[in-house]
Amino acid sequence: IKKTGCNVLCIQKSILRDSVNDLSLQFLAKLGIMVIKDIERDEIEFISKALGAIPIASIEGFNASKLGSADLVEEISTPAGKAIKVTGVPNSNQLVTIFVR
């Protein structure tokens, strides 16, 4: 994963509870890879289109040509809790962000 240049990994919510575990999250954190997990299927499609990424189903299909891009991905605090903020995406003229309390 690191060799491809990936620094943020978005993982779809799975009915399999062990799709990621604490050990894998520790290894990815040590490599400087931010992990965003439990993303709904329809949100994965939206995020992929916005970032120019191609979703993959297994690690064997993971390569740099399928990665998307953004200038900055950060975790921010909101009154309702934490949220992920993504800025500088290639298709930004087709996107809008709305926070609802």
Backbone atoms as SQL, in Angstrom:
CREATE TABLE atoms (id INTEGER PRIMARY KEY, chain TEXT, resi INTEGER, resn TEXT, atom TEXT, x REAL, y REAL, z REAL);
INSERT INTO atoms VALUES
  (1, 'A', 1, 'ILE', 'N', 0.838, -1.188, 0.000),
  (2, 'A', 1, 'ILE', 'CA', 0.000, 0.000, 0.000),
  (3, 'A', 1, 'ILE', 'C', 0.880, 1.246, 0.000),
  (4, 'A', 2, 'LYS', 'N', 1.868, 1.268, 0.869),
  (5, 'A', 2, 'LYS', 'CA', 2.755, 2.422, 0.972),
  (6, 'A', 2, 'LYS', 'C', 3.539, 2.644, -0.318),
  (7, 'A', 3, 'LYS', 'N', 3.979, 1.580, -0.961),
  (8, 'A', 3, 'LYS', 'CA', 4.782, 1.704, -2.183),
  (9, 'A', 3, 'LYS', 'C', 4.025, 2.368, -3.325),
  (10, 'A', 4, 'THR', 'N', 2.704, 2.305, -3.309),
  (11, 'A', 4, 'THR', 'CA', 1.918, 2.932, -4.366),
  (12, 'A', 4, 'THR', 'C', 1.844, 4.443, -4.212),
  (13, 'A', 5, 'GLY', 'N', 2.187, 4.942, -3.017),
  (14, 'A', 5, 'GLY', 'CA', 2.077, 6.370, -2.739),
  (15, 'A', 5, 'GLY', 'C', 0.816, 6.731, -1.981),
  (16, 'A', 6, 'CYS', 'N', 0.063, 5.735, -1.592),
  (17, 'A', 6, 'CYS', 'CA', -1.184, 5.960, -0.853),
  (18, 'A', 6, 'CYS', 'C', -0.874, 6.509, 0.540),
  (19, 'A', 7, 'ASN', 'N', -1.567, 7.597, 0.925),
  (20, 'A', 7, 'ASN', 'CA', -1.407, 8.108, 2.285),
  (21, 'A', 7, 'ASN', 'C', -2.740, 8.234, 3.030),
  (22, 'A', 8, 'VAL', 'N', -3.854, 7.966, 2.331),
  (23, 'A', 8, 'VAL', 'CA', -5.176, 7.889, 2.960),
  (24, 'A', 8, 'VAL', 'C', -5.890, 6.682, 2.367),
  (25, 'A', 9, 'LEU', 'N', -6.406, 5.835, 3.231),
  (26, 'A', 9, 'LEU', 'CA', -7.081, 4.615, 2.794),
  (27, 'A', 9, 'LEU', 'C', -8.535, 4.665, 3.267),
  (28, 'A', 10, 'CYS', 'N', -9.475, 4.628, 2.327),
  (29, 'A', 10, 'CYS', 'CA', -10.907, 4.631, 2.641),
  (30, 'A', 10, 'CYS', 'C', -11.415, 3.200, 2.552),
  (31, 'A', 11, 'ILE', 'N', -12.019, 2.711, 3.630),
  (32, 'A', 11, 'ILE', 'CA', -12.467, 1.326, 3.678),
  (33, 'A', 11, 'ILE', 'C', -13.985, 1.278, 3.849),
  (34, 'A', 12, 'GLN', 'N', -14.625, 0.574, 2.941),
  (35, 'A', 12, 'GLN', 'CA', -16.084, 0.441, 2.962),
  (36, 'A', 12, 'GLN', 'C', -16.529, -0.378, 4.165),
  (37, 'A', 13, 'LYS', 'N', -17.665, -0.009, 4.712),
  (38, 'A', 13, 'LYS', 'CA', -18.269, -0.771, 5.807),
  (39, 'A', 13, 'LYS', 'C', -18.522, -2.191, 5.318),
  (40, 'A', 14, 'SER', 'N', -18.232, -3.149, 6.181),
  (41, 'A', 14, 'SER', 'CA', -18.340, -4.548, 5.788),
  (42, 'A', 14, 'SER', 'C', -19.215, -5.308, 6.770),
  (43, 'A', 15, 'ILE', 'N', -19.907, -6.314, 6.251),
  (44, 'A', 15, 'ILE', 'CA', -20.648, -7.187, 7.154),
  (45, 'A', 15, 'ILE', 'C', -19.684, -8.098, 7.910),
  (46, 'A', 16, 'LEU', 'N', -18.462, -8.196, 7.398),
  (47, 'A', 16, 'LEU', 'CA', -17.421, -8.957, 8.088),
  (48, 'A', 16, 'LEU', 'C', -16.733, -8.029, 9.076),
  (49, 'A', 17, 'ARG', 'N', -16.875, -8.300, 10.312),
  (50, 'A', 17, 'ARG', 'CA', -16.332, -7.411, 11.334),
  (51, 'A', 17, 'ARG', 'C', -14.816, -7.332, 11.313),
  (52, 'A', 18, 'ASP', 'N', -14.155, -8.325, 10.738),
  (53, 'A', 18, 'ASP', 'CA', -12.699, -8.337, 10.763),
  (54, 'A', 18, 'ASP', 'C', -12.068, -7.819, 9.465),
  (55, 'A', 19, 'SER', 'N', -12.767, -6.931, 8.752),
  (56, 'A', 19, 'SER', 'CA', -12.195, -6.395, 7.515),
  (57, 'A', 19, 'SER', 'C', -10.932, -5.587, 7.815),
  (58, 'A', 20, 'VAL', 'N', -10.873, -4.941, 8.962),
  (59, 'A', 20, 'VAL', 'CA', -9.652, -4.330, 9.480),
  (60, 'A', 20, 'VAL', 'C', -9.581, -4.643, 10.965),
  (61, 'A', 21, 'ASN', 'N', -8.367, -4.789, 11.460),
  (62, 'A', 21, 'ASN', 'CA', -8.224, -5.034, 12.890),
  (63, 'A', 21, 'ASN', 'C', -7.228, -4.037, 13.478),
  (64, 'A', 22, 'ASP', 'N', -7.089, -4.046, 14.776),
  (65, 'A', 22, 'ASP', 'CA', -6.231, -3.081, 15.455),
  (66, 'A', 22, 'ASP', 'C', -4.777, -3.176, 15.004),
  (67, 'A', 23, 'LEU', 'N', -4.302, -4.390, 14.786),
  (68, 'A', 23, 'LEU', 'CA', -2.906, -4.568, 14.358),
  (69, 'A', 23, 'LEU', 'C', -2.675, -3.937, 12.985),
  (70, 'A', 24, 'SER', 'N', -3.587, -4.164, 12.047),
  (71, 'A', 24, 'SER', 'CA', -3.432, -3.571, 10.713),
  (72, 'A', 24, 'SER', 'C', -3.493, -2.047, 10.784),
  (73, 'A', 25, 'LEU', 'N', -4.354, -1.518, 11.646),
  (74, 'A', 25, 'LEU', 'CA', -4.445, -0.066, 11.804),
  (75, 'A', 25, 'LEU', 'C', -3.162, 0.508, 12.392),
  (76, 'A', 26, 'GLN', 'N', -2.534, -0.230, 13.318),
  (77, 'A', 26, 'GLN', 'CA', -1.260, 0.210, 13.889),
  (78, 'A', 26, 'GLN', 'C', -0.168, 0.248, 12.832),
  (79, 'A', 27, 'PHE', 'N', -0.075, -0.785, 12.013),
  (80, 'A', 27, 'PHE', 'CA', 0.934, -0.825, 10.948),
  (81, 'A', 27, 'PHE', 'C', 0.737, 0.333, 9.970),
  (82, 'A', 28, 'LEU', 'N', -0.496, 0.562, 9.567),
  (83, 'A', 28, 'LEU', 'CA', -0.776, 1.656, 8.631),
  (84, 'A', 28, 'LEU', 'C', -0.452, 3.011, 9.255),
  (85, 'A', 29, 'ALA', 'N', -0.768, 3.193, 10.528),
  (86, 'A', 29, 'ALA', 'CA', -0.456, 4.447, 11.220),
  (87, 'A', 29, 'ALA', 'C', 1.064, 4.664, 11.284),
  (88, 'A', 30, 'LYS', 'N', 1.824, 3.619, 11.553),
  (89, 'A', 30, 'LYS', 'CA', 3.290, 3.729, 11.589),
  (90, 'A', 30, 'LYS', 'C', 3.846, 4.139, 10.232),
  (91, 'A', 31, 'LEU', 'N', 3.172, 3.732, 9.169),
  (92, 'A', 31, 'LEU', 'CA', 3.600, 4.085, 7.815),
  (93, 'A', 31, 'LEU', 'C', 3.088, 5.467, 7.395),
  (94, 'A', 32, 'GLY', 'N', 2.334, 6.122, 8.266),
  (95, 'A', 32, 'GLY', 'CA', 1.810, 7.447, 7.958),
  (96, 'A', 32, 'GLY', 'C', 0.593, 7.421, 7.052),
  (97, 'A', 33, 'ILE', 'N', -0.148, 6.322, 7.085),
  (98, 'A', 33, 'ILE', 'CA', -1.337, 6.184, 6.249),
  (99, 'A', 33, 'ILE', 'C', -2.576, 6.362, 7.122),
  (100, 'A', 34, 'MET', 'N', -3.360, 7.386, 6.805),
  (101, 'A', 34, 'MET', 'CA', -4.611, 7.636, 7.515),
  (102, 'A', 34, 'MET', 'C', -5.660, 6.646, 7.017),
  (103, 'A', 35, 'VAL', 'N', -6.407, 6.039, 7.930),
  (104, 'A', 35, 'VAL', 'CA', -7.443, 5.078, 7.554),
  (105, 'A', 35, 'VAL', 'C', -8.806, 5.640, 7.944),
  (106, 'A', 36, 'ILE', 'N', -9.688, 5.692, 6.953),
  (107, 'A', 36, 'ILE', 'CA', -11.076, 6.095, 7.188),
  (108, 'A', 36, 'ILE', 'C', -11.902, 4.846, 6.938),
  (109, 'A', 37, 'LYS', 'N', -12.511, 4.306, 8.000),
  (110, 'A', 37, 'LYS', 'CA', -13.205, 3.029, 7.854),
  (111, 'A', 37, 'LYS', 'C', -14.704, 3.181, 8.056),
  (112, 'A', 38, 'ASP', 'N', -15.418, 2.101, 7.759),
  (113, 'A', 38, 'ASP', 'CA', -16.871, 2.025, 7.913),
  (114, 'A', 38, 'ASP', 'C', -17.618, 3.039, 7.050),
  (115, 'A', 39, 'ILE', 'N', -17.160, 3.209, 5.819),
  (116, 'A', 39, 'ILE', 'CA', -17.818, 4.106, 4.874),
  (117, 'A', 39, 'ILE', 'C', -18.906, 3.314, 4.154),
  (118, 'A', 40, 'GLU', 'N', -20.086, 3.887, 4.040),
  (119, 'A', 40, 'GLU', 'CA', -21.196, 3.228, 3.367),
  (120, 'A', 40, 'GLU', 'C', -20.893, 3.046, 1.877),
  (121, 'A', 41, 'ARG', 'N', -21.493, 2.030, 1.262),
  (122, 'A', 41, 'ARG', 'CA', -21.248, 1.701, -0.149),
  (123, 'A', 41, 'ARG', 'C', -21.520, 2.897, -1.071),
  (124, 'A', 42, 'ASP', 'N', -22.659, 3.558, -0.901),
  (125, 'A', 42, 'ASP', 'CA', -22.968, 4.684, -1.783),
  (126, 'A', 42, 'ASP', 'C', -22.022, 5.858, -1.562),
  (127, 'A', 43, 'GLU', 'N', -21.513, 5.999, -0.352),
  (128, 'A', 43, 'GLU', 'CA', -20.534, 7.055, -0.078),
  (129, 'A', 43, 'GLU', 'C', -19.196, 6.741, -0.740),
  (130, 'A', 44, 'ILE', 'N', -18.822, 5.468, -0.791),
  (131, 'A', 44, 'ILE', 'CA', -17.579, 5.071, -1.472),
  (132, 'A', 44, 'ILE', 'C', -17.646, 5.469, -2.939),
  (133, 'A', 45, 'GLU', 'N', -18.779, 5.230, -3.579),
  (134, 'A', 45, 'GLU', 'CA', -18.932, 5.598, -4.989),
  (135, 'A', 45, 'GLU', 'C', -18.776, 7.107, -5.172),
  (136, 'A', 46, 'PHE', 'N', -19.403, 7.888, -4.314),
  (137, 'A', 46, 'PHE', 'CA', -19.312, 9.344, -4.391),
  (138, 'A', 46, 'PHE', 'C', -17.875, 9.817, -4.163),
  (139, 'A', 47, 'ILE', 'N', -17.248, 9.304, -3.107),
  (140, 'A', 47, 'ILE', 'CA', -15.875, 9.701, -2.777),
  (141, 'A', 47, 'ILE', 'C', -14.934, 9.339, -3.917),
  (142, 'A', 48, 'SER', 'N', -15.093, 8.164, -4.480),
  (143, 'A', 48, 'SER', 'CA', -14.242, 7.719, -5.587),
  (144, 'A', 48, 'SER', 'C', -14.360, 8.650, -6.788),
  (145, 'A', 49, 'LYS', 'N', -15.580, 9.004, -7.142),
  (146, 'A', 49, 'LYS', 'CA', -15.787, 9.912, -8.277),
  (147, 'A', 49, 'LYS', 'C', -15.184, 11.282, -7.996),
  (148, 'A', 50, 'ALA', 'N', -15.384, 11.774, -6.784),
  (149, 'A', 50, 'ALA', 'CA', -14.874, 13.094, -6.426),
  (150, 'A', 50, 'ALA', 'C', -13.349, 13.150, -6.448),
  (151, 'A', 51, 'LEU', 'N', -12.704, 12.083, -6.019),
  (152, 'A', 51, 'LEU', 'CA', -11.241, 12.060, -5.931),
  (153, 'A', 51, 'LEU', 'C', -10.568, 11.521, -7.185),
  (154, 'A', 52, 'GLY', 'N', -11.359, 10.967, -8.088),
  (155, 'A', 52, 'GLY', 'CA', -10.777, 10.368, -9.288),
  (156, 'A', 52, 'GLY', 'C', -10.143, 9.020, -9.015),
  (157, 'A', 53, 'ALA', 'N', -10.645, 8.319, -8.012),
  (158, 'A', 53, 'ALA', 'CA', -10.112, 7.007, -7.630),
  (159, 'A', 53, 'ALA', 'C', -10.971, 5.897, -8.214),
  (160, 'A', 54, 'ILE', 'N', -10.405, 4.710, -8.265),
  (161, 'A', 54, 'ILE', 'CA', -11.138, 3.519, -8.699),
  (162, 'A', 54, 'ILE', 'C', -11.184, 2.562, -7.507),
  (163, 'A', 55, 'PRO', 'N', -12.387, 2.233, -7.020),
  (164, 'A', 55, 'PRO', 'CA', -12.487, 1.307, -5.883),
  (165, 'A', 55, 'PRO', 'C', -11.920, -0.067, -6.236),
  (166, 'A', 56, 'ILE', 'N', -11.301, -0.705, -5.256),
  (167, 'A', 56, 'ILE', 'CA', -10.787, -2.062, -5.451),
  (168, 'A', 56, 'ILE', 'C', -11.351, -2.975, -4.379),
  (169, 'A', 57, 'ALA', 'N', -11.450, -4.257, -4.713),
  (170, 'A', 57, 'ALA', 'CA', -12.048, -5.219, -3.793),
  (171, 'A', 57, 'ALA', 'C', -11.006, -6.036, -3.035),
  (172, 'A', 58, 'SER', 'N', -9.765, -6.062, -3.514),
  (173, 'A', 58, 'SER', 'CA', -8.746, -6.845, -2.820),
  (174, 'A', 58, 'SER', 'C', -7.384, -6.182, -2.968),
  (175, 'A', 59, 'ILE', 'N', -6.492, -6.543, -2.086),
  (176, 'A', 59, 'ILE', 'CA', -5.150, -5.954, -2.083),
  (177, 'A', 59, 'ILE', 'C', -4.373, -6.292, -3.354),
  (178, 'A', 60, 'GLU', 'N', -4.709, -7.399, -4.004),
  (179, 'A', 60, 'GLU', 'CA', -4.014, -7.786, -5.232),
  (180, 'A', 60, 'GLU', 'C', -4.240, -6.767, -6.356),
  (181, 'A', 61, 'GLY', 'N', -5.375, -6.079, -6.324),
  (182, 'A', 61, 'GLY', 'CA', -5.674, -5.097, -7.349),
  (183, 'A', 61, 'GLY', 'C', -5.223, -3.685, -7.002),
  (184, 'A', 62, 'PHE', 'N', -4.510, -3.542, -5.894),
  (185, 'A', 62, 'PHE', 'CA', -4.097, -2.227, -5.399),
  (186, 'A', 62, 'PHE', 'C', -2.861, -1.754, -6.142),
  (187, 'A', 63, 'ASN', 'N', -2.993, -0.669, -6.920),
  (188, 'A', 63, 'ASN', 'CA', -1.821, -0.084, -7.574),
  (189, 'A', 63, 'ASN', 'C', -2.026, 1.415, -7.746),
  (190, 'A', 64, 'ALA', 'N', -0.963, 2.121, -8.047),
  (191, 'A', 64, 'ALA', 'CA', -0.979, 3.584, -8.093),
  (192, 'A', 64, 'ALA', 'C', -1.962, 4.145, -9.108),
  (193, 'A', 65, 'SER', 'N', -2.237, 3.427, -10.175),
  (194, 'A', 65, 'SER', 'CA', -3.145, 3.941, -11.204),
  (195, 'A', 65, 'SER', 'C', -4.584, 4.055, -10.704),
  (196, 'A', 66, 'LYS', 'N', -4.899, 3.417, -9.601),
  (197, 'A', 66, 'LYS', 'CA', -6.264, 3.448, -9.063),
  (198, 'A', 66, 'LYS', 'C', -6.442, 4.469, -7.942),
  (199, 'A', 67, 'LEU', 'N', -5.360, 5.141, -7.568),
  (200, 'A', 67, 'LEU', 'CA', -5.434, 6.121, -6.492),
  (201, 'A', 67, 'LEU', 'C', -6.073, 7.415, -6.961),
  (202, 'A', 68, 'GLY', 'N', -6.760, 8.080, -6.058),
  (203, 'A', 68, 'GLY', 'CA', -7.312, 9.399, -6.322),
  (204, 'A', 68, 'GLY', 'C', -6.376, 10.445, -5.752),
  (205, 'A', 69, 'SER', 'N', -6.814, 11.693, -5.757),
  (206, 'A', 69, 'SER', 'CA', -5.954, 12.741, -5.207),
  (207, 'A', 69, 'SER', 'C', -6.774, 13.837, -4.541),
  (208, 'A', 70, 'ALA', 'N', -6.158, 14.477, -3.571),
  (209, 'A', 70, 'ALA', 'CA', -6.702, 15.641, -2.871),
  (210, 'A', 70, 'ALA', 'C', -5.515, 16.378, -2.271),
  (211, 'A', 71, 'ASP', 'N', -5.658, 17.680, -2.110),
  (212, 'A', 71, 'ASP', 'CA', -4.562, 18.452, -1.526),
  (213, 'A', 71, 'ASP', 'C', -4.401, 18.167, -0.040),
  (214, 'A', 72, 'LEU', 'N', -5.528, 18.003, 0.659),
  (215, 'A', 72, 'LEU', 'CA', -5.470, 17.817, 2.108),
  (216, 'A', 72, 'LEU', 'C', -6.641, 16.979, 2.595),
  (217, 'A', 73, 'VAL', 'N', -6.344, 16.022, 3.459),
  (218, 'A', 73, 'VAL', 'CA', -7.358, 15.232, 4.159),
  (219, 'A', 73, 'VAL', 'C', -7.022, 15.343, 5.631),
  (220, 'A', 74, 'GLU', 'N', -7.992, 15.809, 6.422),
  (221, 'A', 74, 'GLU', 'CA', -7.728, 15.997, 7.849),
  (222, 'A', 74, 'GLU', 'C', -8.968, 15.675, 8.675),
  (223, 'A', 75, 'GLU', 'N', -8.719, 15.283, 9.911),
  (224, 'A', 75, 'GLU', 'CA', -9.811, 15.042, 10.845),
  (225, 'A', 75, 'GLU', 'C', -10.034, 16.328, 11.624),
  (226, 'A', 76, 'ILE', 'N', -11.268, 16.806, 11.630),
  (227, 'A', 76, 'ILE', 'CA', -11.592, 18.032, 12.338),
  (228, 'A', 76, 'ILE', 'C', -12.622, 17.749, 13.421),
  (229, 'A', 77, 'SER', 'N', -12.659, 18.619, 14.425),
  (230, 'A', 77, 'SER', 'CA', -13.654, 18.498, 15.492),
  (231, 'A', 77, 'SER', 'C', -14.832, 19.408, 15.184),
  (232, 'A', 78, 'THR', 'N', -16.022, 18.885, 15.396),
  (233, 'A', 78, 'THR', 'CA', -17.247, 19.663, 15.234),
  (234, 'A', 78, 'THR', 'C', -18.038, 19.529, 16.531),
  (235, 'A', 79, 'PRO', 'N', -19.038, 20.357, 16.738),
  (236, 'A', 79, 'PRO', 'CA', -19.854, 20.207, 17.952),
  (237, 'A', 79, 'PRO', 'C', -20.490, 18.819, 18.065),
  (238, 'A', 80, 'ALA', 'N', -20.731, 18.163, 16.934),
  (239, 'A', 80, 'ALA', 'CA', -21.364, 16.842, 16.937),
  (240, 'A', 80, 'ALA', 'C', -20.346, 15.708, 17.040),
  (241, 'A', 81, 'GLY', 'N', -19.074, 16.015, 17.001),
  (242, 'A', 81, 'GLY', 'CA', -18.027, 14.992, 17.052),
  (243, 'A', 81, 'GLY', 'C', -16.968, 15.252, 16.002),
  (244, 'A', 82, 'LYS', 'N', -16.262, 14.219, 15.609),
  (245, 'A', 82, 'LYS', 'CA', -15.192, 14.364, 14.625),
  (246, 'A', 82, 'LYS', 'C', -15.723, 14.140, 13.218),
  (247, 'A', 83, 'ALA', 'N', -15.083, 14.801, 12.256),
  (248, 'A', 83, 'ALA', 'CA', -15.457, 14.653, 10.847),
  (249, 'A', 83, 'ALA', 'C', -14.178, 14.667, 10.019),
  (250, 'A', 84, 'ILE', 'N', -14.248, 14.125, 8.820),
  (251, 'A', 84, 'ILE', 'CA', -13.122, 14.133, 7.901),
  (252, 'A', 84, 'ILE', 'C', -13.346, 15.244, 6.883),
  (253, 'A', 85, 'LYS', 'N', -12.357, 16.106, 6.731),
  (254, 'A', 85, 'LYS', 'CA', -12.434, 17.216, 5.783),
  (255, 'A', 85, 'LYS', 'C', -11.448, 16.948, 4.646),
  (256, 'A', 86, 'VAL', 'N', -11.963, 16.959, 3.418),
  (257, 'A', 86, 'VAL', 'CA', -11.142, 16.731, 2.228),
  (258, 'A', 86, 'VAL', 'C', -11.203, 17.991, 1.382),
  (259, 'A', 87, 'THR', 'N', -10.045, 18.567, 1.071),
  (260, 'A', 87, 'THR', 'CA', -10.002, 19.784, 0.260),
  (261, 'A', 87, 'THR', 'C', -9.052, 19.600, -0.911),
  (262, 'A', 88, 'GLY', 'N', -9.248, 20.424, -1.924),
  (263, 'A', 88, 'GLY', 'CA', -8.377, 20.389, -3.087),
  (264, 'A', 88, 'GLY', 'C', -8.576, 19.159, -3.950),
  (265, 'A', 89, 'VAL', 'N', -9.831, 18.797, -4.202),
  (266, 'A', 89, 'VAL', 'CA', -10.113, 17.616, -5.029),
  (267, 'A', 89, 'VAL', 'C', -10.199, 18.022, -6.495),
  (268, 'A', 90, 'PRO', 'N', -9.869, 17.117, -7.412),
  (269, 'A', 90, 'PRO', 'CA', -9.843, 17.466, -8.834),
  (270, 'A', 90, 'PRO', 'C', -11.197, 17.866, -9.424),
  (271, 'A', 91, 'ASN', 'N', -12.286, 17.315, -8.942),
  (272, 'A', 91, 'ASN', 'CA', -13.616, 17.611, -9.483),
  (273, 'A', 91, 'ASN', 'C', -14.395, 18.555, -8.579),
  (274, 'A', 92, 'SER', 'N', -13.719, 19.526, -7.995),
  (275, 'A', 92, 'SER', 'CA', -14.362, 20.387, -6.995),
  (276, 'A', 92, 'SER', 'C', -15.474, 21.255, -7.568),
  (277, 'A', 93, 'ASN', 'N', -15.475, 21.499, -8.872),
  (278, 'A', 93, 'ASN', 'CA', -16.553, 22.298, -9.448),
  (279, 'A', 93, 'ASN', 'C', -17.877, 21.539, -9.493),
  (280, 'A', 94, 'GLN', 'N', -17.862, 20.238, -9.168),
  (281, 'A', 94, 'GLN', 'CA', -19.070, 19.424, -9.176),
  (282, 'A', 94, 'GLN', 'C', -19.495, 19.023, -7.762),
  (283, 'A', 95, 'LEU', 'N', -18.861, 19.595, -6.731),
  (284, 'A', 95, 'LEU', 'CA', -19.112, 19.171, -5.357),
  (285, 'A', 95, 'LEU', 'C', -19.575, 20.327, -4.486),
  (286, 'A', 96, 'VAL', 'N', -20.300, 19.980, -3.440),
  (287, 'A', 96, 'VAL', 'CA', -20.687, 20.930, -2.427),
  (288, 'A', 96, 'VAL', 'C', -20.701, 20.212, -1.074),
  (289, 'A', 97, 'THR', 'N', -20.386, 20.927, -0.014),
  (290, 'A', 97, 'THR', 'CA', -20.394, 20.331, 1.316),
  (291, 'A', 97, 'THR', 'C', -21.461, 21.025, 2.148),
  (292, 'A', 98, 'ILE', 'N', -22.282, 20.217, 2.820),
  (293, 'A', 98, 'ILE', 'CA', -23.315, 20.752, 3.707),
  (294, 'A', 98, 'ILE', 'C', -23.216, 20.009, 5.033),
  (295, 'A', 99, 'PHE', 'N', -23.053, 20.758, 6.118),
  (296, 'A', 99, 'PHE', 'CA', -23.093, 20.165, 7.452),
  (297, 'A', 99, 'PHE', 'C', -24.449, 20.448, 8.057),
  (298, 'A', 100, 'VAL', 'N', -25.124, 19.424, 8.521),
  (299, 'A', 100, 'VAL', 'CA', -26.438, 19.574, 9.127),
  (300, 'A', 100, 'VAL', 'C', -26.348, 19.143, 10.577),
  (301, 'A', 101, 'ARG', 'N', -26.865, 19.962, 11.459),
  (302, 'A', 101, 'ARG', 'CA', -26.848, 19.634, 12.891),
  (303, 'A', 101, 'ARG', 'C', -28.172, 19.091, 13.314);
